Amino acid sequence: MKYQIEKKIRRIPKHAIILLASLIIVAVAIIFFAGKIYYQDLKPVSTTQTAKQIVVKQGYSVKMIGDLLFRDHLIRSTWAFNIYVHTLNNASLQAGTYVFSPSQSVQSIVTALVNGKIATKLVTILPGVRLEQIKNTLINDGYSVSDVNTALNPSLYSSLPILAFKPQSVNTLAGLLWPDSFLKDSNTSASTIIRESLIEMGQHITPSLQVLFAKEGLSVYQAIILASIVNQEVSNASDRAQVAQVFLSRLSLNMPLGSDVTAIYGALHNNVPASLNYNSPYNTLIHTGLPPTPIATISSSALQAVANPAKTNWLYFVTGDNGVTYFSNTLVQQQQNTALYCHQLCK
């Protein structure tokens, strides 16, 4: 029996044994070099720290995500990326917006994708900005024009407390958005940001403030209108209570508010170059009473100034070129202060 086996082994041609050995050596070499390439391709593309934002949408496969990362020069190889992901048992890459740099390894990138470490950014609504400017901010932050227009439709938020103060005849959110920074990721809609801002605004209109507004003869919406003007007229928060007093005194005397910023807003709102002479319902140099809507977002200090105006009796004020606001009781004094202190700003 032993003789027969040895005889069969002797029958295998020598060249076949050499070929088999060669194939094994080649296979081992291929595996070695493939492994070397694989581990090399897991390394960062470069040392560049420049961050790039990518959006992984729901339903993207591992291959699709790898292709996306490769196109943005964030990984060396989709092949290595795919293999690495599949070596992680039951690893699931999460949808979302991410920020990666070429200096990150595949392991680092995949860890972020598995853990859903999505990137967020801040969308900021500033005090003293018009609704048109807020619209542009949202568009610049990646929202489409149609999405923004839809998000700024007041009817979407009719259940929010702040909307109860808006007259039914008014169809705008101007002045009702609270200035703040809001977190945004790939799943955050424009309407979500607007809703959060409106909710904050409602939280700032406290019952105690409403009582103080009523003492000044103002509805909540009228108080917001006046606060938007006060906020625009003077940047120094310490002057705002006196400016609020001036406007409230003028309202009680049926005098025009005489606010330049309302006149300018009326022109810009109608796509006309800024002008004090443009005749619109917002021009309080011409018309008595308050404008029909707020002219901009407000600030806490402006809101407090309207609720707690100074105990003074001024009827006029002018802010000089030096940033100081000068108050007076008569038109003559106002003209003197303007001549003395306001040359550039009052041109």
C-alpha positions in Angstrom: 0.0 0.0 0.0 2.8 2.3 1.0 4.5 1.6 -2.3 1.5 2.5 -4.3 1.1 5.9 -2.7 4.8 6.7 -3.2 4.4 5.6 -6.8 1.5 8.0 -7.3 3.4 10.9 -5.8 6.3 10.1 -8.1 4.0 10.4 -11.0 3.3 14.2 -10.3 5.5 16.0 -12.8 8.2 18.0 -11.4 7.3 21.1 -13.4 3.7 20.9 -12.0 5.1 21.1 -8.5 7.3 24.0 -9.4 4.3 25.8 -11.0 2.1 25.2 -7.9 4.9 26.5 -5.7 5.2 29.6 -7.9 1.5 30.2 -7.8 1.5 30.0 -4.0 4.4 32.4 -3.9 2.7 34.8 -6.3 -0.6 34.6 -4.3 1.3 35.3 -1.1 3.0 38.3 -2.7 -0.3 39.6 -4.1 -1.9 39.3 -0.7 1.1 41.0 0.9 1.2 43.9 -1.5 -2.7 44.2 -1.5 -2.6 44.4 2.3 0.2 47.0 2.1 -1.8 49.1 -0.4 -5.0 48.6 1.7 -3.3 49.9 4.9 -1.7 52.7 2.9 -5.1 53.7 1.5 -6.5 54.0 5.0 -4.1 56.8 5.8 -5.1 60.5 5.4 -5.0 61.9 1.9 -2.8 64.8 3.1 -2.0 67.0 6.0 -4.4 69.7 4.8 -6.7 70.9 7.6 -9.2 72.6 5.3 -12.7 71.3 6.2 -15.2 70.1 3.7 -18.8 69.6 4.3 -20.6 66.5 2.9 -24.2 65.5 3.1 -25.0 61.8 3.5 -28.6 61.3 2.6 -31.0 58.7 3.8 -30.6 55.5 1.8 -27.0 56.0 0.7 -25.1 52.8 0.4 -21.5 52.3 1.7 -20.3 52.5 -1.9 -22.2 55.7 -2.6 -20.7 57.3 0.6 -17.2 56.1 -0.4 -17.7 57.6 -3.9 -18.8 60.9 -2.3 -15.8 61.0 -0.1 -13.4 60.1 -2.9 -14.8 62.8 -5.2 -14.2 65.4 -2.5 -10.6 64.1 -2.0 -11.2 63.1 1.6 -10.1 59.4 1.1 -7.5 57.7 -1.1 -9.6 54.8 -2.3 -13.2 53.8 -2.3 -12.0 50.2 -2.4 -10.2 50.5 0.9 -13.1 52.5 2.4 -15.6 49.8 1.5 -13.4 47.0 2.8 -12.8 48.8 6.1 -16.5 49.4 6.7 -17.4 45.8 6.0 -14.8 44.6 8.5 -16.9 46.3 11.1 -19.6 43.9 12.0 -23.1 45.4 11.6 -21.7 48.9 11.2 -24.3 51.3 10.0 -23.3 54.7 8.5 -25.7 57.4 9.6 -27.2 60.1 7.4 -26.5 63.7 8.1 -24.2 66.6 7.4 -20.6 66.0 8.2 -17.4 68.1 8.1 -14.2 66.2 7.3 -10.7 67.2 6.3 -8.1 65.4 4.1 -6.0 65.1 7.2 -8.4 62.5 8.7 -7.8 58.8 8.3 -10.5 56.4 7.0 -10.9 55.0 10.5 -11.6 58.5 11.8 -14.1 59.3 9.1 -15.9 56.0 9.5 -16.1 56.4 13.3 -17.8 59.7 12.8 -20.2 58.2 10.3 -21.0 55.2 12.5 -21.6 57.4 15.5 -23.6 60.0 13.6 -21.3 62.8 14.7 -23.1 65.2 12.3 -21.9 68.8 11.9 -24.1 71.6 12.8 -23.8 75.3 12.0 -25.4 78.4 13.4 -28.0 80.4 11.5 -28.0 83.9 13.1 -30.8 86.4 13.1 -29.4 89.7 14.2 -31.1 92.6 16.0 -32.1 95.5 13.8 -32.4 93.7 10.5 -35.3 93.8 8.0 -37.3 90.7 7.1 -35.7 90.9 3.6 -32.3 90.6 5.2 -33.3 87.6 7.2 -34.6 86.0 4.0 -31.1 86.6 2.4 -29.4 85.1 5.5 -31.4 81.9 5.2 -30.7 81.7 1.5 -27.0 82.2 2.1 -27.2 79.4 4.7 -28.3 76.9 2.0 -32.0 77.1 1.8 -33.8 77.6 -1.5 -35.8 80.8 -2.2 -39.1 78.8 -2.3 -38.3 77.1 1.0 -37.6 80.5 2.6 -40.7 82.1 1.2 -42.8 79.3 2.5 -41.1 79.4 5.9 -41.9 83.1 6.2 -45.7 82.6 5.7 -47.4 83.6 9.0 -50.2 81.1 8.5 -47.8 78.2 9.4 -47.5 79.5 12.9 -51.0 80.6 13.8 -51.0 78.4 16.9 -47.9 80.1 18.5 -48.7 82.7 21.2 -46.8 85.5 19.6 -49.0 85.4 16.5 -52.1 86.2 18.7 -50.7 89.7 19.0 -50.5 90.3 15.3 -53.5 92.0 13.7 -55.3 89.8 11.2 -54.9 92.5 8.6 -51.1 92.1 8.8 -49.6 89.3 6.7 -45.9 89.5 7.6 -43.6 88.2 10.3 -41.6 91.5 10.2 -40.4 92.4 13.7 -41.8 89.2 15.3 -38.6 87.1 15.0 -36.4 87.1 18.0 -32.7 87.7 17.1 -30.6 84.7 18.1 -28.4 81.9 16.7 -30.1 78.6 15.8 -28.5 75.2 15.2 -28.9 73.9 11.7 -27.9 70.5 10.3 -29.0 68.8 7.0 -32.4 67.9 8.4 -33.3 71.3 9.8 -35.9 73.1 7.7 -36.1 76.8 7.3 -39.5 76.7 9.0 -38.0 75.0 12.0 -35.6 78.0 12.5 -38.4 80.5 12.0 -40.7 78.6 14.5 -37.9 78.5 17.1 -37.4 82.3 16.7 -41.1 83.0 17.0 -41.3 80.8 20.2 -38.4 82.8 21.7 -40.1 86.1 20.8 -43.3 84.9 22.6 -41.2 84.0 25.7 -39.8 87.5 25.8 -43.3 89.1 25.7 -44.0 88.4 29.4 -47.3 89.2 31.2 -45.5 91.9 33.2 -44.3 93.5 30.0 -47.8 93.4 28.6 -49.1 95.3 31.6 -46.4 97.9 31.2 -47.2 98.4 27.5 -50.9 98.8 28.3 -50.0 101.6 30.9 -48.3 103.4 28.0 -51.5 103.0 25.9 -49.9 100.5 23.6 -51.0 97.1 22.4 -48.3 94.4 22.3 -48.0 94.7 18.5 -47.7 98.5 18.8 -45.1 98.2 21.4 -43.1 95.9 19.1 -43.4 98.4 16.3 -42.1 101.2 18.6 -39.3 99.0 19.9 -38.1 98.3 16.3 -37.9 102.0 15.7 -36.1 102.7 19.0 -33.6 99.9 18.3 -32.8 101.4 14.9 -32.6 105.0 16.0 -29.9 104.7 18.7 -27.3 102.0 19.2 -26.5 103.1 22.8 -28.8 101.0 25.1 -28.6 103.6 27.8 -30.3 106.2 25.5 -33.2 104.0 24.4 -35.4 104.8 27.4 -35.2 108.5 26.6 -35.8 107.9 22.9 -38.8 105.8 23.8 -40.1 108.7 26.0 -39.7 111.1 23.1 -41.8 108.9 20.7 -44.4 108.2 23.3 -44.8 111.9 24.1 -45.1 112.7 20.4 -47.8 110.0 20.0 -49.8 111.5 22.9 -49.6 114.9 21.3 -50.5 113.6 17.8 -47.2 114.8 16.5 -45.4 112.9 13.7 -42.7 110.6 15.2 -40.2 112.2 12.8 -38.1 109.1 12.6 -35.6 109.0 9.7 -35.3 105.2 10.0 -39.0 104.6 9.3 -38.8 106.8 6.1 -35.8 104.9 4.9 -37.4 101.6 5.6 -40.5 102.6 3.6 -38.3 103.3 0.6 -36.3 100.1 0.9 -39.4 98.0 1.5 -40.7 99.2 -1.9 -37.4 98.6 -3.6 -36.7 102.3 -3.9 -33.3 103.7 -3.0 -33.1 105.0 0.6 -34.7 108.4 0.9 -36.3 110.5 3.6 -38.7 112.0 1.0 -40.3 108.8 -0.3 -44.0 108.9 0.7 -45.0 105.5 2.2 -47.2 104.6 5.2 -43.9 104.1 7.0 -42.7 107.6 6.6 -43.2 109.2 10.0 -41.7 112.4 8.9 -44.9 112.9 6.9 -47.6 110.8 8.6 -48.7 110.8 12.3 -49.0 107.6 14.3 -47.1 104.4 14.2 -46.1 102.6 11.0 -48.3 99.7 10.0 -45.7 97.0 11.0 -42.4 96.8 12.8 -39.4 97.8 10.6 -36.9 95.4 11.9 -36.0 92.8 14.5 -35.8 94.2 18.0 -33.5 93.8 21.0 -34.3 93.2 24.7 -33.1 96.7 25.6 -35.4 98.3 23.1 -38.3 96.3 24.4 -37.5 97.3 27.9 -37.2 100.9 26.9 -40.7 101.0 25.5 -42.0 99.2 28.6 -40.1 101.6 30.9 -39.6 104.9 29.2 -37.5 107.6 30.9 -39.3 110.1 33.2 -38.2 113.0 31.0 -40.1 115.4 28.9 -38.0 115.7 25.7 -39.7 116.1 22.3 -36.6 116.0 20.1 -33.3 114.2 19.8 -30.4 113.9 17.4 -27.4 111.6 17.4 -24.2 113.5 16.7 -21.3 112.4 14.6 -19.5 111.5 17.8 -22.2 108.9 18.7 -23.7 111.0 21.5 -27.4 111.5 21.5 -28.6 115.1 22.3 -32.1 115.7 23.6 -34.1 118.9 23.6 -37.6 120.4 24.3 -38.0 122.7 21.4 -37.4 122.7 17.7 -35.0 125.6 18.0 -32.9 123.6 20.5 -33.0 120.7 18.1 -31.8 122.7 15.2 -29.0 124.1 17.3 -27.9 120.6 18.4 -28.0 119.4 14.8 -25.9 122.4 13.6 -23.4 121.8 16.4 -23.0 118.0 16.5 -24.5 116.4 13.4 -22.6 117.3 10.2 -21.9 114.0 8.4 -24.8 111.9 9.7 -27.4 114.6 9.1 -26.4 115.3 5.5 
